[in-house]
Amino acid sequence: MTRSPGGLVGLITLGCDKNTVDMEYIAGALEAAGLRWRVLDPPNDSDGPGPDAVVVLTCGFVGDAKKQSVETLVHWAERKKQSRVPMILAAAGCLSQRYGNELAAELPELDIVTGVGDPEGLAARLKTMLDARNGRQMPASEATTRPSGRPDLCWTGGQRRRAPLGSSPVAFLKISDGCDHNCAFCSIPMMKGPHRSVPRDILLAEARALLRRGARELVLVAQDTTAYGRDLYPDYGLPELLADLDALPGQFWIRILYAYPTGIRTRLLDAMASLRHIAPYLDIPFQHLDPDVLRRMRRPVRAADPTEVIGKLRRAIPGITLRTTFIVGHPGESRQAFTRLLRGLETLRFNWAGAFAWSPEEGTDSTGQDERPDPRTARRRVGQLMARQAEITAVWNTERVGGVEEVLIESVDPETGTAVGRTVREAPEVDGSVYLRGVRDWVAGQVLPARIISASIYDLEAEPL
């Protein structure tokens, strides 16, 4: 591996879109420290000069995510051992927040093990090590480890510098982090701590900067977006934040993800229905539709019955697009409970849905519950559920053929005259795409009307008007 001149830091982001935001803060902190960075995509990318340091932002939500994080760290640890001039290797994020000491013990090649938050501290540590190294490998004794404890998510320092990782017209705006819910299956509070909102002035300043930089869609993310502001303000929450964001100048969409069912109230619905920039789209992770399984999960049952929540949304915002997520194979999910989940799916007819098999997570109450479905049964049920949802989505997409919808262009191939984009009915990275032909002088970030001419299960083909 050849080294780049100067200090080049390779960045690897694993996990959710909230990690994408955190990595952009890390990139901004690196720039402020006078360091250069490059996204390593795929995570084992070896093109170009070898980086002087690699930061892996880990995920620890479910078993598969943990496995991917560990495998990526092991890959770069091996690369480091084989390199003539070994790079500095840093682990950050959720997995290292919770298992930092274990990672440091198992992978002595790690020079830095830090957790969630504090991008400035990580950048300063990298800067110090790169300045001091002068071509030598840092001794293992110089590794720094953050014990698993309350993560550093405070915003007392004001707005953080943020550097976009790419040229996408979509920007994720993390409005809060951490979670106060006590779901039996979830380990997120153990990694992120309690819910903490980002002060509104910082959020609005960041949103303005993202729009000036070319963002045409702001996607609001958090562990629970509907909880925004409760810890900071007596009378300012998500509806008021939406109104302030909506008042910003420019042409853009605002999309809400991760809305907790009990937080969908009249004020929020009124804001979504009346504000011009708010996409008629909502992501509500119900996790299941069987009352007994929901009680085992410690999810709201009576306070947020899925049928009532969906009915209220569709009455308030006709034509709204709805997305949800399900956990299949949770302890207590009998054959009858899974059948009720499938029937509920047919009745409620979400436009989009995702599903994954439950996995036992250390320290969660679900892990100690009995009546677990066999893992093979759980995986088979995930397949059944997604096949049924594919039928529902395909019917809905077919009904859109012939209609005219606005499309946000995300990428353009001038050689073939094709472009890929989305309408307000598709969230980035998780839903379908719209493929356009006959593209001429368009560029990513433009929004234009197009007629839908064909539909597959998830994707659409359209011709621009």
Secondary structure, 3 states (H helix, E strand, C coil): CCECCCCEEEEEECCCHHHHHHHHHHHHHHHHCCCEEEECCCCCCCCCCECCEEEEEECCCCHHHHHHHHHHHHHHHHHHHHCCCCCEEEEEEHHHHHHHHHHHHHCCCCCEECCCCCHHHHHHHHHHHHHHHCCCCCCHHHCEECCCCCCCCCCCCCCCCCCCCCCCCEEEEECEECCCCCCCCCCHHHHHCCCEECCHHHHHHHHHHHHHCCCCEEEEECCCHHHCCCCCCCCCCHHHHHHHHHCCCCCCEEEECCCCHHHCCHHHHHHHHHCCCEEEEEECCCECCCHHHHHHHCCCCCCCCHHHHHHHHHHHCCCCEEEEEEEECCCCCCHHHHHHHHHHHHHHCCCEEEEEECCCCCCCHHHHCCCCCCHHHHHHHHHHHHHHHHHHHHHHHHHCCCCEEEEEEEEEECCCCEEEEECCCCCCCCCCCEEEECCCCCCCCCEEEEEEEEECCCCEEEEEC
